[in-house]
Amino acid sequence: MDKNQSIWSKWVVTIIYIVMIGTNAAAVLLPLNGMTTQEVSDTYPNLFAPAGLTFAIWSVIYLLLAGFVVYQWLKPGKDSVLINQQISKKLRMTFIISSILNSIWLVAWQYLYIDLSVVIMLALLSVLIYINRILANTPLTKKEYIFIRLPFSIYFGWITIATIANITAFLVDKNIAFLQNNQVLWTIVILVIGVMIISLTIIRNHDSAYGLATVWAYYGILNKHQAQDGWNNAYPSIVMTVMICLVILVIVCLYEVVLLSKRKKNVI
């Protein structure tokens, strides 16, 4: 990649990020289609949806992604992963694609195109799986962990949960009798399958940051079920399941932190 191509790609990353932030701001401030994102979610009531406060994680995600956007403009050090043109190109291209999908998904969601939103969300998840696998196998400096891997890890963790929630909303929209009549059962099944997938991903990618994002999401589900303005402990079996899942996720995250510490000592 020559200098002109590199500068061009940096500008595209920056502009697409601004467009993504603008789209999300419009969804909140206008809001798009006359409904907030949370109000759209409430249109598809289900027992998996987390409390509204949980969505504050988007502010963290966008702040971390802003850090990546700024960092990619800086002159890379001799040990920087951005010196590798192939990886650098993949990082920027993945960011661009994921940001475009993020914006398109939000429009589809706000205008109640639930079927389309699931397809877009699955595409976004696939892109994040791809880039996180690359980063999991790429040596990074401490600074690059903060400005490159951490943003994509937290983003990936939240989108993992968002994908499950999106599919759940899709099933609610289809009004399938078996699912409607057995919401507690299939919510528990989803929670358990989710924690299994998440735990395997944490271990495979050596990524406790990814796990922390999902811990926050599961806490949001627990909060919704315990809050008086939520489900107010109406489903004790789900509350118990979420608590167990949270314990498992915390243990897996701590396990990965311990393994990381041992790996660092062995390197030294």
SEDREN-487326 format. One record per residue: x, y, z of N, C-alpha, C, O in turn. Coordinates in steps of 0.1 Angstrom, whole numbers, padded with zeros to 4 digits, always signed. Example, Ala and Ser with C-alpha at 12.3 -4.5 7.8 and 13.67 -1.06 7.14 Angstrom:
+0132-0057+0078+0123-0045+0078+0132-0033+0078+0142-0033+0085
+0128-0022+0071+0137-0011+0071+0129+0000+0079+0134+0011+0080
***
This chain:
+0009-0012+0000+0000+0000+0000+0009+0012+0000+0017+0014+0009
+0007+0021-0011+0016+0033-0011+0010+0044-0002+0000+0042+0005
+0018+0055-0001+0014+0065+0009+0001+0071+0006-0007+0074+0015
-0002+0074-0007-0015+0080-0010-0027+0071-0007-0037+0075-0002
-0025+0058-0009-0036+0048-0006-0038+0047+0009-0049+0046+0014
-0027+0048+0016-0027+0047+0031-0035+0059+0036-0044+0058+0045
-0032+0071+0032-0039+0083+0036-0054+0083+0032-0062+0087+0040
-0056+0078+0020-0070+0077+0016-0078+0068+0025-0089+0071+0029
-0072+0056+0028-0079+0046+0037-0081+0052+0051-0092+0049+0057
-0072+0060+0056-0073+0066+0069-0085+0076+0069-0093+0077+0079
-0086+0083+0058-0097+0093+0057-0111+0086+0056-0121+0090+0062
-0111+0075+0049-0124+0067+0048-0128+0062+0061-0139+0062+0065
-0118+0056+0069-0121+0052+0082-0127+0063+0091-0137+0061+0098
-0121+0074+0090-0126+0086+0098-0140+0090+0094-0148+0093+0103
-0142+0092+0081-0155+0096+0076-0166+0086+0079-0177+0090+0084
-0163+0074+0077-0173+0063+0080-0176+0063+0095-0188+0061+0099
-0166+0065+0103-0169+0065+0118-0178+0077+0121-0188+0075+0129
-0176+0089+0115-0184+0100+0118-0199+0098+0113-0208+0101+0120
-0200+0091+0101-0213+0088+0096-0221+0078+0106-0232+0080+0109
-0213+0068+0111-0219+0059+0121-0224+0066+0133-0235+0063+0138
-0216+0075+0139-0219+0082+0151-0232+0091+0147-0241+0092+0156
-0232+0097+0136-0243+0106+0132-0256+0098+0131-0266+0103+0135
-0255+0086+0125-0267+0078+0124-0272+0074+0138-0285+0074+0140
-0263+0070+0146-0268+0067+0160-0273+0079+0168-0282+0077+0176
-0267+0090+0165-0272+0102+0172-0286+0106+0167-0295+0110+0175
-0288+0104+0154-0302+0106+0148-0312+0097+0154-0324+0101+0156
-0308+0084+0156-0318+0075+0162-0322+0079+0176-0333+0076+0180
-0313+0086+0183-0316+0090+0197-0323+0103+0197-0333+0105+0204
-0318+0113+0189-0323+0127+0190-0335+0130+0182-0344+0138+0187
-0337+0124+0170-0348+0127+0162-0362+0122+0168-0370+0130+0169
-0364+0110+0171-0356+0098+0167-0361+0093+0154-0372+0097+0149
-0353+0084+0148-0357+0078+0135-0370+0070+0136-0372+0063+0146
-0379+0072+0127-0392+0066+0126-0401+0069+0139-0411+0062+0142
-0397+0080+0146-0405+0084+0157-0404+0076+0170-0412+0078+0179
-0394+0066+0170-0392+0058+0181-0378+0057+0185-0369+0057+0176
-0375+0056+0198-0361+0054+0202-0358+0039+0200-0367+0031+0198
-0345+0036+0200-0341+0022+0199-0347+0013+0209-0351+0002+0207
-0347+0018+0222-0353+0011+0233-0368+0008+0230-0373-0003+0233
-0375+0018+0225-0389+0017+0222-0392+0006+0211-0402-0001+0212
-0383+0006+0202-0384-0005+0191-0382-0018+0198-0390-0028+0195
-0372-0019+0207-0370-0032+0214-0382-0036+0222-0386-0048+0222
-0389-0027+0228-0401-0030+0236-0413-0034+0227-0422-0040+0232
-0411-0032+0214-0422-0037+0205-0422-0052+0204-0432-0058+0200
-0410-0058+0207-0409-0072+0206-0406-0078+0221-0394-0082+0223
-0415-0077+0230-0413-0081+0244-0408-0095+0245-0415-0105+0240
-0397-0097+0252-0392-0111+0255-0384-0111+0268-0381-0101+0273
-0382-0123+0272-0375-0124+0285-0360-0124+0285-0353-0125+0295
-0354-0122+0273-0340-0122+0271-0335-0107+0271-0323-0105+0274
-0343-0098+0267-0339-0084+0266-0333-0078+0279-0340-0080+0290
-0322-0072+0279-0316-0066+0291-0323-0052+0295-0330-0047+0287
-0320-0047+0306-0325-0035+0311-0319-0023+0302-0308-0025+0296
-0326-0012+0302-0322-0001+0294-0308+0004+0297-0301+0009+0288
-0305+0004+0310-0292+0010+0314-0280+0002+0307-0269+0008+0306
-0282-0010+0304-0272-0019+0298-0267-0013+0285-0255-0015+0281
-0275-0006+0278-0272-0001+0264-0262+0011+0265-0257+0016+0255
-0259+0016+0277-0249+0026+0279-0235+0021+0274-0226+0029+0272
-0234+0008+0273-0221+0003+0268-0218+0008+0254-0206+0008+0250
-0228+0012+0247-0225+0018+0233-0216+0030+0234-0208+0032+0225
-0218+0038+0245-0209+0050+0247-0195+0046+0248-0186+0052+0243
-0193+0035+0256-0179+0030+0258-0173+0024+0245-0162+0027+0241
-0182+0017+0237-0177+0011+0224-0173+0022+0215-0163+0022+0208
-0182+0032+0213-0179+0043+0204-0167+0051+0208-0159+0056+0200
-0165+0053+0221-0153+0060+0226-0140+0052+0223-0130+0058+0218
-0141+0039+0225-0129+0030+0222-0126+0030+0207-0115+0030+0203
-0137+0030+0199-0135+0030+0184-0129+0043+0180-0122+0044+0170
-0133+0054+0186-0127+0067+0183-0112+0067+0186-0104+0073+0178
-0108+0060+0197-0094+0058+0200-0087+0051+0188-0076+0055+0185
-0093+0041+0183-0087+0034+0171-0086+0043+0159-0076+0043+0152
-0096+0051+0156-0096+0060+0145-0085+0070+0146-0078+0073+0136
-0083+0075+0158-0072+0085+0160-0058+0078+0159-0049+0083+0153
-0058+0066+0166-0045+0059+0166-0040+0055+0152-0028+0055+0150
-0049+0052+0143-0045+0047+0130-0039+0059+0122-0032+0057+0111
-0041+0071+0126-0034+0083+0120-0020+0085+0125-0012+0092+0118
-0016+0080+0136-0003+0082+0142+0007+0074+0134+0005+0064+0129
+0020+0079+0135+0031+0072+0128+0034+0060+0136+0037+0061+0148
+0033+0048+0130+0035+0036+0137+0050+0034+0141+0059+0037+0134
+0052+0028+0153+0065+0025+0158+0071+0013+0151+0064+0007+0143
+0083+0010+0153+0090-0001+0146+0084-0014+0150+0085-0024+0142
+0077-0015+0162+0071-0028+0166+0056-0028+0164+0049-0038+0168
+0051-0018+0157+0036-0017+0155+0031-0027+0145+0038-0029+0135
+0019-0032+0148+0013-0041+0139+0008-0033+0126+0007-0040+0116
+0007-0020+0127+0003-0012+0115+0013-0011+0105+0011-0007+0094
+0026-0015+0108+0036-0015+0098+0034-0027+0088+0037-0026+0076
+0028-0037+0093+0024-0048+0084+0012-0044+0075+0001-0042+0080
+0015-0041+0063+0005-0036+0053-0007-0045+0052-0018-0040+0050
-0005-0058+0052-0016-0067+0050-0026-0066+0062-0038-0065+0060
-0020-0066+0074-0029-0066+0086-0035-0052+0087-0047-0051+0091
-0027-0042+0084-0032-0028+0085-0044-0026+0076-0054-0020+0079
-0043-0031+0064-0053-0030+0054-0066-0038+0059-0077-0033+0057
-0064-0049+0064-0075-0057+0069-0082-0050+0081-0094-0050+0082
-0074-0044+0090-0080-0037+0101-0089-0025+0096-0100-0024+0101
-0084-0017+0087-0091-0006+0083-0104-0010+0075-0114-0005+0076
-0102-0020+0066-0113-0025+0058-0124-0031+0067-0136-0029+0064
-0120-0039+0077-0130-0045+0086-0137-0034+0094-0149-0035+0095
-0130-0024+0098-0136-0013+0105-0146-0006+0096-0158-0003+0101
-0143-0003+0084-0152+0003+0075-0164-0005+0072-0176+0001+0073
-0163-0018+0070-0174-0026+0067-0183-0027+0079-0195-0027+0078
-0177-0029+0091-0185-0031+0103-0192-0018+0107-0204-0018+0111
-0186-0006+0104-0193+0007+0107-0205+0009+0097-0215+0014+0101
-0203+0005+0084-0214+0006+0075-0226-0003+0079-0237+0001+0079
-0222-0016+0083-0233-0025+0087-0240-0020+0099-0252-0022+0101
-0232-0014+0109-0238-0009+0121-0249+0002+0117-0260+0002+0123
-0245+0011+0108-0254+0022+0104-0267+0016+0097-0278+0020+0100
-0264+0007+0088-0276+0001+0080-0285-0007+0089-0297-0006+0088
-0279-0014+0099-0287-0022+0108-0296-0013+0116-0308-0016+0118
-0291-0002+0121-0298+0007+0129-0310+0013+0122-0321+0014+0127
-0309+0016+0109-0320+0021+0101-0330+0010+0099-0342+0012+0100
-0326-0003+0096-0335-0014+0095-0342-0016+0108-0354-0019+0107
-0336-0016+0119-0342-0018+0132-0352-0007+0135-0363-0010+0139
-0348+0006+0133-0357+0017+0136-0370+0016+0128-0381+0021+0132
-0369+0012+0115-0380+0011+0107-0387-0002+0106-0395-0005+0098
-0384-0011+0117-0391-0023+0119-0389-0034+0108-0398-0042+0107
-0378-0033+0101-0375-0043+0091-0367-0054+0099-0355-0056+0097
-0374-0062+0107-0368-0071+0116-0361-0082+0109-0350-0086+0114
-0366-0087+0098-0360-0098+0091-0346-0093+0085-0336-0100+0086
-0347-0082+0079-0334-0076+0073-0324-0073+0084-0312-0075+0082
-0329-0068+0096-0320-0065+0107-0312-0077+0112-0300-0076+0115
-0318-0089+0112-0312-0101+0116-0300-0105+0106-0289-0108+0110
-0303-0103+0093-0293-0106+0083-0281-0097+0084-0269-0101+0084
-0284-0084+0086-0273-0074+0088-0265-0077+0101-0253-0076+0100
-0272-0080+0111-0265-0083+0124-0256-0095+0123-0245-0095+0128
-0261-0105+0116-0252-0117+0115-0240-0114+0106-0229-0119+0109
-0242-0105+0096-0230-0101+0088-0220-0093+0097-0208-0095+0096
-0225-0084+0105-0217-0076+0114-0209-0085+0124-0197-0084+0126
-0216-0095+0129-0210-0105+0139-0199-0112+0131-0188-0114+0137
-0202-0116+0119-0191-0124+0111-0179-0116+0109-0168-0121+0110
-0181-0103+0106-0169-0094+0104-0161-0093+0117-0149-0093+0116
-0168-0091+0128-0161-0090+0141-0154-0103+0145-0143-0103+0151
-0160-0114+0142-0154-0127+0144-0141-0128+0137-0130-0132+0142
-0141-0124+0124-0129-0124+0115-0118-0115+0121-0107-0120+0122
-0121-0103+0124-0110-0094+0128-0105-0098+0142-0093-0096+0145
-0113-0103+0151-0109-0107+0164-0100-0120+0163-0091-0121+0172
-0103-0128+0154-0094-0140+0152-0080-0136+0147-0070-0141+0151
-0080-0126+0138-0067-0120+0134-0059-0114+0146-0047-0117+0147
-0066-0106+0153-0059-0099+0165-0055-0109+0175-0045-0107+0182
-0062-0120+0177-0059-0130+0187-0046-0137+0184-0039-0142+0193
-0042-0137+0171-0030-0144+0167-0019-0134+0163-0009-0138+0156
-0021-0121+0166-0011-0111+0162-0005-0105+0175-0012-0100+0183
+0009-0105+0176+0015-0099+0187+0013-0084+0187+0014-0077+0177
+0009-0078+0199+0006-0064+0200+0013-0058+0212+0016-0064+0222
+0017-0045+0210+0023-0038+0221+0011-0034+0231+0000-0036+0228
+0015-0030+0243+0005-0026+0253-0004-0015+0248-0016-0015+0250
+0002-0005+0241-0006+0006+0235-0015+0001+0224-0027+0006+0224
-0011-0008+0216-0020-0013+0206-0031-0022+0211-0041-0023+0205
-0028-0029+0222-0039-0036+0229-0050-0027+0233-0062-0030+0231
-0047-0015+0238-0057-0005+0242-0064+0001+0231-0076+0003+0231
-0057+0005+0220-0062+0012+0209-0067+0004+0197-0075+0009+0189
-0063-0009+0197-0067-0017+0186-0075-0029+0191-0087-0031+0187
-0069-0038+0199-0077-0050+0203-0088-0047+0212-0099-0053+0210
-0086-0039+0222-0097-0037+0232-0110-0032+0226-0121-0037+0229
-0109-0022+0216-0122-0017+0210-0129-0028+0203-0141-0030+0204
-0122-0036+0195-0128-0047+0188-0133-0058+0197-0143-0065+0194
-0126-0060+0208-0130-0071+0217-0144-0067+0224-0153-0076+0225
-0144-0055+0229-0157-0051+0236-0168-0050+0226-0179-0054+0229
-0165-0045+0214-0175-0044+0204-0180-0058+0200-0193-0060+0199
-0171-0068+0198-0175-0082+0195-0183-0088+0206-0193-0095+0204
-0179-0085+0219-0187-0091+0230-0201-0086+0230-0211-0094+0232
-0203-0073+0228-0217-0068+0229-0225-0072+0217-0237-0075+0218
-0219-0073+0205-0226-0077+0193-0230-0092+0194-0240-0096+0188
-0222-0100+0201-0226-0114+0203-0239-0114+0210-0248-0122+0206
-0241-0106+0221-0253-0106+0228-0264-0099+0220-0276-0104+0219
-0261-0089+0212-0271-0082+0204-0276-0091+0193-0288-0090+0190
-0268-0099+0188-0272-0109+0178-0283-0118+0183-0293-0121+0177
-0280-0124+0195-0289-0133+0202-0303-0125+0204-0313-0131+0202
-0302-0113+0209-0313-0105+0212-0321-0102+0199-0334-0102+0199
-0314-0099+0189-0320-0096+0176-0328-0108+0171-0339-0107+0166
-0322-0120+0172-0328-0132+0167-0340-0135+0176-0351-0140+0171
-0339-0132+0189-0350-0134+0198-0362-0125+0194-0374-0130+0194
-0359-0113+0191-0370-0103+0187-0376-0108+0174-0388-0107+0172
-0368-0114+0165-0373-0119+0152-0383-0130+0155-0393-0131+0148
-0380-0139+0164-0388-0151+0167-0401-0146+0174-0412-0151+0171
-0400-0135+0182-0412-0129+0188-0421-0124+0177-0434-0125+0177
-0415-0117+0167-0422-0111+0156-0430-0121+0148-0441-0118+0143
-0424-0133+0147-0431-0144+0139-0443-0150+0147-0450-0158+0141
-0444-0147+0160-0455-0152+0168-0457-0167+0167-0468-0171+0165
-0446-0174+0168-0447-0189+0168-0453-0194+0180-0448-0191+0191
-0463-0201+0179-0471-0206+0191-0463-0213+0201-0464-0210+0213
-0455-0223+0197-0447-0230+0206-0438-0221+0214-0436-0223+0227
-0431-0212+0208-0422-0203+0215-0430-0193+0224-0425-0191+0235
-0441-0188+0220-0449-0179+0228-0454-0186+0240-0455-0180+0251
-0457-0199+0239-0463-0206+0251-0452-0212+0260-0455-0217+0271
-0439-0211+0255-0428-0217+0264-0417-0207+0265-0405-0211+0263
-0420-0194+0267-0410-0184+0267-0399-0186+0278-0387-0184+0276
-0403-0191+0290-0394-0193+0301-0384-0204+0296-0371-0203+0298
-0389-0215+0291-0380-0226+0287-0370-0222+0277-0358-0224+0278
-0374-0216+0266-0365-0213+0255-0356-0201+0258-0345-0200+0253
-0360-0192+0268-0351-0182+0273-0339-0188+0281-0328-0184+0279
-0343-0198+0289-0332-0205+0296-0323-0212+0287-0310-0212+0289
-0328-0219+0277-0320-0225+0267-0311-0216+0260-0299-0218+0258
-0316-0204+0256-0308-0194+0249-0297-0189+0259-0285-0187+0254
-0300-0186+0271-0290-0182+0281-0279-0192+0283-0267-0188+0283
-0282-0204+0283-0272-0215+0285-0263-0217+0273-0251-0217+0274
-0270-0217+0261-0262-0218+0249-0253-0206+0247-0241-0208+0243
-0258-0195+0250-0250-0182+0249-0238-0183+0258-0227-0179+0253
-0239-0187+0270-0228-0187+0279-0218-0198+0275-0206-0196+0277
-0222-0208+0269-0213-0219+0263-0205-0213+0252-0192-0215+0251
-0211-0206+0243-0205-0200+0231-0195-0190+0236-0183-0189+0231
-0199-0181+0245-0191-0170+0250-0178-0176+0257-0167-0171+0255
-0180-0186+0265-0169-0192+0273-0159-0197+0263-0147-0195+0265
-0163-0205+0253-0154-0210+0243-0147-0200+0236-0135-0201+0233
-0154-0189+0233-0147-0178+0225-0137-0171+0234-0126-0167+0229
-0140-0169+0247-0130-0162+0256-0117-0171+0256-0106-0165+0255
-0119-0184+0258-0107-0193+0259-0100-0194+0245-0087-0193+0245
-0107-0195+0234-0101-0196+0221-0093-0184+0217-0082-0185+0212
-0099-0172+0220-0092-0159+0216-0084-0153+0227-0077-0143+0225
-0083-0160+0239-0076-0155+0250-0080-0140+0253-0072-0131+0253
-0093-0138+0254-0099-0125+0254-0109-0123+0266-0121-0124+0264
-0103-0118+0277-0112-0116+0289-0120-0103+0287-0131-0102+0292
-0115-0094+0278-0122-0081+0276-0136-0084+0269-0146-0078+0272
-0135-0093+0259-0147-0098+0252-0157-0103+0263-0169-0101+0262
-0152-0111+0272-0160-0117+0283-0166-0107+0292-0178-0108+0296
-0159-0096+0295-0165-0086+0304-0177-0079+0297-0186-0075+0304
-0176-0077+0284-0188-0071+0277-0200-0080+0279-0211-0075+0280
-0198-0093+0278-0210-0102+0279-0214-0103+0293-0226-0105+0296
-0205-0102+0303-0209-0102+0317-0218-0090+0319-0228-0091+0326
-0215-0078+0314-0223-0066+0315-0237-0069+0309-0247-0065+0315
-0238-0076+0298-0250-0078+0291-0259-0088+0300-0271-0085+0302
-0253-0098+0305-0260-0108+0314-0265-0101+0326-0276-0104+0332
-0257-0092+0332-0261-0084+0343-0273-0076+0340-0282-0075+0348
-0274-0070+0328-0285-0063+0323-0298-0071+0323-0309-0066+0326
-0296-0083+0318-0308-0092+0318-0313-0095+0332-0325-0095+0335
-0303-0098+0341-0306-0100+0355-0313-0088+0361-0323-0089+0368
-0308-0076+0359-0314-0064+0364-0328-0062+0359-0337-0058+0367
-0331-0065+0346-0344-0064+0341-0354-0073+0348-0365-0070+0350
-0349-0085+0351-0358-0095+0358-0360-0092+0372-0370-0096+0378
-0351-0085+0379-0353-0082+0393-0359-0068+0396-0364-0066+0407
-0358-0059+0386-0363-0046+0388-0378-0045+0389-0385-0053+0383
-0383-0036+0398-0398-0035+0399-0405-0030+0387-0416-0034+0384
-0397-0022+0379-0403-0017+0367-0399-0026+0355-0402-0023+0343
-0394-0038+0358-0391-0048+0348-0400-0060+0351-0412-0058+0351
-0394-0072+0352-0402-0084+0354-0404-0087+0369-0412-0095+0372
-0398-0079+0378-0400-0079+0392-0400-0094+0398-0409-0097+0405
-0390-0101+0394-0388-0115+0399-0399-0124+0396-0402-0134+0404
-0406-0122+0385-0418-0130+0381-0413-0144+0376-0421-0153+0375
-0400-0145+0372-0395-0157+0366-0383-0162+0374-0372-0160+0369
-0384-0168+0385-0373-0171+0394-0363-0181+0387-0351-0181+0390
-0368-0190+0378-0360-0199+0372-0350-0192+0362-0338-0196+0361
-0355-0182+0356-0346-0174+0347-0336-0166+0355-0324-0165+0352
-0341-0160+0366-0332-0153+0375-0320-0162+0380-0309-0158+0380
-0323-0174+0384-0313-0183+0389-0304-0187+0378-0292-0188+0380
-0309-0189+0366-0301-0193+0354-0291-0182+0351-0279-0184+0348
-0296-0169+0350-0287-0158+0347-0276-0157+0358-0265-0154+0354
-0280-0159+0370-0270-0158+0381-0259-0168+0379-0247-0165+0381
-0263-0180+0376-0253-0191+0374-0244-0188+0362-0232-0190+0362
-0251-0183+0351-0243-0179+0339-0233-0168+0342-0222-0169+0337
-0237-0159+0350-0228-0148+0354-0216-0153+0362-0204-0149+0359
-0218-0162+0371-0207-0168+0379-0197-0175+0369-0185-0174+0370
-0203-0183+0360-0195-0190+0350-0186-0181+0342-0174-0183+0340
-0193-0170+0337-0185-0161+0328-0174-0154+0336-0163-0152+0331
-0177-0150+0348-0166-0143+0357-0155-0153+0359-0143-0149+0358
-0158-0166+0362-0147-0176+0364-0139-0178+0352-0127-0178+0353
-0146-0179+0340-0138-0180+0328-0129-0168+0325-0118-0170+0320
-0135-0156+0327-0127-0144+0325-0114-0144+0334-0103-0141+0330
-0116-0147+0347-0105-0148+0357-0095-0158+0353-0083-0156+0354
-0100-0170+0348-0091-0181+0344-0082-0176+0332-0070-0179+0332
-0088-0168+0323-0081-0163+0312-0070-0153+0316-0059-0152+0311
-0074-0145+0326-0065-0135+0331-0053-0142+0338-0041-0137+0336
-0055-0152+0345-0045-0160+0352-0035-0166+0341-0023-0166+0343
-0041-0172+0331-0033-0178+0320-0025-0168+0313-0013-0170+0310
-0030-0156+0311-0023-0145+0305-0011-0141+0313+0000-0139+0308
-0013-0140+0326-0002-0136+0335+0009-0147+0335+0021-0143+0335
+0005-0160+0334+0015-0170+0334+0023-0170+0321+0035-0172+0321
+0016-0167+0310+0022-0166+0297+0033-0155+0297+0043-0157+0291
+0029-0144+0303+0039-0133+0303+0051-0136+0311+0062-0132+0308
+0049-0143+0322+0060-0147+0331+0070-0156+0324+0082-0156+0325
+0064-0166+0316+0072-0175+0308+0080-0168+0297+0091-0172+0294
+0074-0158+0292+0081-0150+0281+0093-0143+0287+0104-0143+0281
+0091-0137+0299+0102-0130+0306+0113-0140+0310+0123-0136+0316
***
